Amino acid sequence: MLPAHLEKALTSVELHFNDVTTALVSGEPQALCTASAALRQAALDFSALLQRLTPADVKHKALKPRLTQISNGMALQRESLLRRTALVEMALNTVMPSAPKSTYAQAAGPYASVGRQSGAFKYLAA
């Protein structure tokens, strides 16, 4: 069994992690913002706690599997956030399509693009 202070910090991170997962599934942007801010703060607090741990606490056999589980879950959350971002971008492009940028736009000013060339030589100068 982990020490009480370490168990409390890990439980806090896991609870906030679950809140972010729930917010991702629900698709509620405000809930996701709130939950991710809380997870960030819990992760910062946990990181500060890890800096103060004794070597015996760090080598505890129950710590590594829980940290690995949280780490793998955060990688999945990151992928889910990327998918959500892509879906939102596609939805925005459907609702408000952006104008395509022309590759060969006419330049403004006295040095605009030259006339269309046929490819044939008009005259040969030596």
MARVONU-686478 format. One record per atom (N, C-alpha, C): x, y, z; atom name; residue number from 1. Coordinates in steps of 0.2 Angstrom, whole numbers. Example, Ala and Ser with C-alpha at 12.3 -4.5 7.8 and 13.67 -1.06 7.14 Angstrom:
! MARVONU-686478
REC     xx     yy     zz  at    i
REC     66    -28     39   N    1
REC     62    -22     39  CA    1
REC     66    -16     39   C    1
REC     64    -11     35   N    2
REC     68     -5     36  CA    2
REC     64      0     39   C    2
END
This chain:
! MARVONU-686478
REC     xx     yy     zz  at    i
REC      4     -6      0   N    1
REC      0      0      0  CA    1
REC      4      6      0   C    1
REC      3     11     -4   N    2
REC      6     17     -4  CA    2
REC      5     21      2   C    2
REC     10     26      3   N    3
REC      9     30      9  CA    3
REC      3     35      8   C    3
REC      0     37     13   N    4
REC     -6     41     13  CA    4
REC     -6     47      8   C    4
REC      0     51      9   N    5
REC      0     57      5  CA    5
REC      1     56     -2   C    5
REC      5     50     -4   N    6
REC      6     49    -11  CA    6
REC     -1     46    -14   C    6
REC     -4     42    -10   N    7
REC    -11     39    -12  CA    7
REC    -16     45    -13   C    7
REC    -16     50     -9   N    8
REC    -21     55    -10  CA    8
REC    -19     59    -16   C    8
REC    -13     60    -17   N    9
REC    -11     64    -23  CA    9
REC    -12     60    -30   C    9
REC    -11     54    -30   N   10
REC    -13     50    -36  CA   10
REC    -20     49    -37   C   10
REC    -24     49    -32   N   11
REC    -31     48    -32  CA   11
REC    -34     55    -35   C   11
REC    -31     60    -33   N   12
REC    -33     67    -35  CA   12
REC    -32     67    -43   C   12
REC    -26     65    -45   N   13
REC    -24     66    -52  CA   13
REC    -29     61    -56   C   13
REC    -30     55    -54   N   14
REC    -34     50    -57  CA   14
REC    -42     53    -58   C   14
REC    -44     56    -52   N   15
REC    -51     59    -53  CA   15
REC    -51     65    -58   C   15
REC    -46     69    -58   N   16
REC    -46     74    -63  CA   16
REC    -46     72    -70   C   16
REC    -42     66    -70   N   17
REC    -41     63    -77  CA   17
REC    -47     60    -79   C   17
REC    -51     57    -75   N   18
REC    -58     54    -77  CA   18
REC    -63     60    -79   C   18
REC    -62     66    -75   N   19
REC    -66     71    -77  CA   19
REC    -65     74    -84   C   19
REC    -58     74    -86   N   20
REC    -57     76    -93  CA   20
REC    -59     71    -98   C   20
REC    -59     65    -96   N   21
REC    -61     60   -101  CA   21
REC    -69     60   -102   C   21
REC    -72     62    -96   N   22
REC    -80     63    -97  CA   22
REC    -81     69   -101   C   22
REC    -78     74   -100   N   23
REC    -79     80   -104  CA   23
REC    -77     79   -111   C   23
REC    -72     75   -113   N   24
REC    -71     74   -120  CA   24
REC    -76     70   -123   C   24
REC    -79     65   -119   N   25
REC    -84     61   -122  CA   25
REC    -91     65   -123   C   25
REC    -92     70   -118   N   26
REC    -98     74   -119  CA   26
REC    -98     79   -124   C   26
REC    -92     81   -126   N   27
REC    -91     86   -131  CA   27
REC    -92     93   -128   C   27
REC    -93     94   -122   N   28
REC    -95    101   -119  CA   28
REC    -88    105   -118   C   28
REC    -87    110   -122   N   29
REC    -81    114   -122  CA   29
REC    -79    117   -115   C   29
REC    -84    120   -112   N   30
REC    -83    123   -106  CA   30
REC    -81    118   -100   C   30
REC    -84    112   -100   N   31
REC    -83    107    -95  CA   31
REC    -76    104    -97   C   31
REC    -74    104   -103   N   32
REC    -67    102   -105  CA   32
REC    -62    107   -103   C   32
REC    -63    113   -103   N   33
REC    -59    118   -101  CA   33
REC    -58    118    -94   C   33
REC    -63    117    -90   N   34
REC    -63    117    -83  CA   34
REC    -59    111    -80   C   34
REC    -61    105    -83   N   35
REC    -58     99    -81  CA   35
REC    -51     99    -83   C   35
REC    -49    101    -88   N   36
REC    -42    101    -90  CA   36
REC    -37    106    -86   C   36
REC    -40    111    -84   N   37
REC    -37    116    -80  CA   37
REC    -36    113    -73   C   37
REC    -41    109    -70   N   38
REC    -40    106    -64  CA   38
REC    -35    100    -64   C   38
REC    -35     97    -70   N   39
REC    -30     91    -71  CA   39
REC    -23     94    -71   C   39
REC    -22    100    -74   N   40
REC    -16    103    -75  CA   40
REC    -13    105    -68   C   40
REC    -18    108    -64   N   41
REC    -16    110    -57  CA   41
REC    -14    103    -53   C   41
REC    -18     98    -53   N   42
REC    -17     92    -50  CA   42
REC    -10     89    -52   C   42
REC     -8     89    -58   N   43
REC     -2     87    -61  CA   43
REC      4     91    -58   C   43
REC      3     97    -58   N   44
REC      8    102    -55  CA   44
REC      9    100    -48   C   44
REC      4     99    -44   N   45
REC      4     98    -37  CA   45
REC      8     91    -36   C   45
REC      6     86    -40   N   46
REC      9     79    -40  CA   46
REC     16     80    -42   C   46
REC     18     84    -47   N   47
REC     25     84    -48  CA   47
REC     29     87    -43   C   47
REC     26     92    -39   N   48
REC     30     95    -34  CA   48
REC     31     90    -28   C   48
REC     26     86    -27   N   49
REC     26     81    -22  CA   49
REC     31     76    -24   C   49
REC     32     74    -30   N   50
REC     37     69    -32  CA   50
REC     44     72    -31   C   50
REC     45     78    -31   N   51
REC     52     81    -30  CA   51
REC     54     80    -22   C   51
REC     49     80    -18   N   52
REC     50     79    -11  CA   52
REC     50     72     -8   C   52
REC     49     67    -12   N   53
REC     48     60    -10  CA   53
REC     55     57     -8   C   53
REC     54     53     -3   N   54
REC     60     49     -1  CA   54
REC     62     44     -6   C   54
REC     68     41     -6   N   55
REC     70     36    -11  CA   55
REC     65     30    -10   C   55
REC     64     28     -4   N   56
REC     59     22     -2  CA   56
REC     52     23     -6   C   56
REC     50     29     -5   N   57
REC     43     31     -8  CA   57
REC     44     30    -16   C   57
REC     49     32    -19   N   58
REC     50     32    -26  CA   58
REC     50     25    -29   C   58
REC     53     21    -25   N   59
REC     54     14    -27  CA   59
REC     49      9    -25   C   59
REC     43     12    -22   N   60
REC     37      8    -20  CA   60
REC     35      4    -26   C   60
REC     33     -2    -26   N   61
REC     31     -6    -31  CA   61
REC     24     -4    -34   C   61
REC     20     -1    -30   N   62
REC     13      1    -33  CA   62
REC     13      7    -36   C   62
REC     19     11    -36   N   63
REC     19     18    -39  CA   63
REC     19     18    -46   C   63
REC     24     14    -49   N   64
REC     25     13    -56  CA   64
REC     19     11    -60   C   64
REC     16      6    -58   N   65
REC     10      4    -63  CA   65
REC      5      9    -63   C   65
REC      4     13    -58   N   66
REC     -2     18    -58  CA   66
REC      1     24    -62   C   66
REC      7     26    -61   N   67
REC     10     31    -66  CA   67
REC     10     29    -73   C   67
REC     11     23    -74   N   68
REC     11     21    -81  CA   68
REC      4     21    -84   C   68
REC     -1     19    -80   N   69
REC     -8     19    -82  CA   69
REC    -10     26    -83   C   69
REC     -8     31    -79   N   70
REC    -10     38    -80  CA   70
REC     -7     41    -87   C   70
REC      0     39    -88   N   71
REC      3     41    -93  CA   71
REC      0     38   -100   C   71
REC     -2     32   -100   N   72
REC     -5     29   -106  CA   72
REC    -12     32   -107   C   72
REC    -15     34   -102   N   73
REC    -22     37   -103  CA   73
REC    -21     44   -105   C   73
REC    -16     47   -103   N   74
REC    -15     54   -106  CA   74
REC    -13     54   -113   C   74
REC    -10     49   -115   N   75
REC     -8     49   -122  CA   75
REC    -15     47   -126   C   75
REC    -19     43   -124   N   76
REC    -25     42   -127  CA   76
REC    -30     49   -127   C   76
REC    -30     52   -122   N   77
REC    -33     59   -121  CA   77
REC    -31     64   -126   C   77
REC    -24     64   -127   N   78
REC    -21     68   -132  CA   78
REC    -23     67   -139   C   78
REC    -24     60   -141   N   79
REC    -26     58   -147  CA   79
REC    -33     60   -148   C   79
REC    -37     59   -143   N   80
REC    -44     61   -143  CA   80
REC    -45     68   -144   C   80
REC    -41     72   -141   N   81
REC    -41     80   -142  CA   81
REC    -40     81   -149   C   81
REC    -35     78   -152   N   82
REC    -33     79   -159  CA   82
REC    -39     78   -164   C   82
REC    -42     72   -162   N   83
REC    -48     70   -166  CA   83
REC    -53     75   -166   C   83
REC    -54     77   -160   N   84
REC    -60     82   -158  CA   84
REC    -58     89   -162   C   84
REC    -52     91   -162   N   85
REC    -50     97   -165  CA   85
REC    -51     96   -173   C   85
REC    -49     90   -176   N   86
REC    -50     89   -183  CA   86
REC    -58     89   -185   C   86
REC    -62     87   -180   N   87
REC    -69     87   -182  CA   87
REC    -72     94   -181   C   87
REC    -70     98   -176   N   88
REC    -72    104   -176  CA   88
REC    -70    109   -182   C   88
REC    -64    108   -184   N   89
REC    -61    111   -190  CA   89
REC    -66    109   -196   C   89
REC    -67    103   -197   N   90
REC    -71    101   -203  CA   90
REC    -78    104   -202   C   90
REC    -81    104   -196   N   91
REC    -88    107   -195  CA   91
REC    -88    114   -197   C   91
REC    -82    118   -195   N   92
REC    -82    125   -196  CA   92
REC    -81    126   -204   C   92
REC    -77    122   -207   N   93
REC    -77    123   -214  CA   93
REC    -83    121   -218   C   93
REC    -87    117   -215   N   94
REC    -94    116   -218  CA   94
REC    -98    122   -217   C   94
REC    -98    124   -211   N   95
REC   -103    130   -210  CA   95
REC   -100    136   -213   C   95
REC    -94    138   -212   N   96
REC    -91    144   -215  CA   96
REC    -85    142   -219   C   96
REC    -86    140   -226   N   97
REC    -80    138   -230  CA   97
REC    -76    144   -231   C   97
REC    -69    143   -231   N   98
REC    -64    148   -232  CA   98
REC    -63    149   -240   C   98
REC    -62    155   -242   N   99
REC    -60    156   -249  CA   99
REC    -54    153   -251   C   99
REC    -53    149   -256   N  100
REC    -47    146   -258  CA  100
REC    -42    151   -260   C  100
REC    -36    151   -258   N  101
REC    -31    155   -260  CA  101
REC    -28    154   -267   C  101
REC    -28    159   -271   N  102
REC    -25    158   -278  CA  102
REC    -18    158   -278   C  102
REC    -15    153   -281   N  103
REC     -8    152   -281  CA  103
REC     -4    157   -285   C  103
REC     -8    159   -291   N  104
REC     -5    164   -296  CA  104
REC     -9    170   -296   C  104
REC     -9    173   -290   N  105
REC    -13    179   -290  CA  105
REC     -9    185   -293   C  105
REC    -14    190   -296   N  106
REC    -11    195   -299  CA  106
REC     -8    200   -294   C  106
REC     -2    202   -296   N  107
REC      1    207   -291  CA  107
REC     -1    214   -293   C  107
REC     -2    218   -288   N  108
REC     -4    225   -289  CA  108
REC      2    229   -289   C  108
REC      1    234   -293   N  109
REC      7    239   -294  CA  109
REC      9    239   -301   C  109
REC     14    243   -303   N  110
REC     17    244   -309  CA  110
REC     20    238   -312   C  110
REC     22    233   -308   N  111
REC     26    227   -310  CA  111
REC     21    221   -310   C  111
REC     16    221   -313   N  112
REC     11    216   -312  CA  112
REC     14    210   -317   C  112
REC     11    205   -317   N  113
REC     13    199   -321  CA  113
REC     13    201   -328   C  113
REC     17    198   -332   N  114
REC     18    199   -339  CA  114
REC     12    195   -342   C  114
REC     11    197   -349   N  115
REC      6    194   -353  CA  115
REC      7    186   -354   C  115
REC      2    183   -356   N  116
REC      2    176   -357  CA  116
REC      7    174   -363   C  116
REC     12    170   -362   N  117
REC     16    168   -367  CA  117
REC     14    162   -371   C  117
REC     15    162   -377   N  118
REC     13    156   -381  CA  118
REC     18    150   -381   C  118
REC     24    152   -380   N  119
REC     30    147   -380  CA  119
REC     34    147   -386   C  119
REC     31    151   -391   N  120
REC     35    151   -398  CA  120
REC     39    157   -397   C  120
REC     45    157   -401   N  121
REC     49    163   -401  CA  121
REC     47    168   -406   C  121
REC     46    174   -404   N  122
REC     44    179   -409  CA  122
REC     50    182   -413   C  122
REC     55    182   -410   N  123
REC     61    184   -414  CA  123
REC     67    182   -410   C  123
REC     73    181   -414   N  124
REC     79    179   -411  CA  124
REC     84    184   -411   C  124
REC     87    186   -405   N  125
REC     92    191   -404  CA  125
REC     98    187   -402   C  125
REC    104    190   -405   N  126
REC    110    187   -404  CA  126
REC    114    192   -400   C  126
END
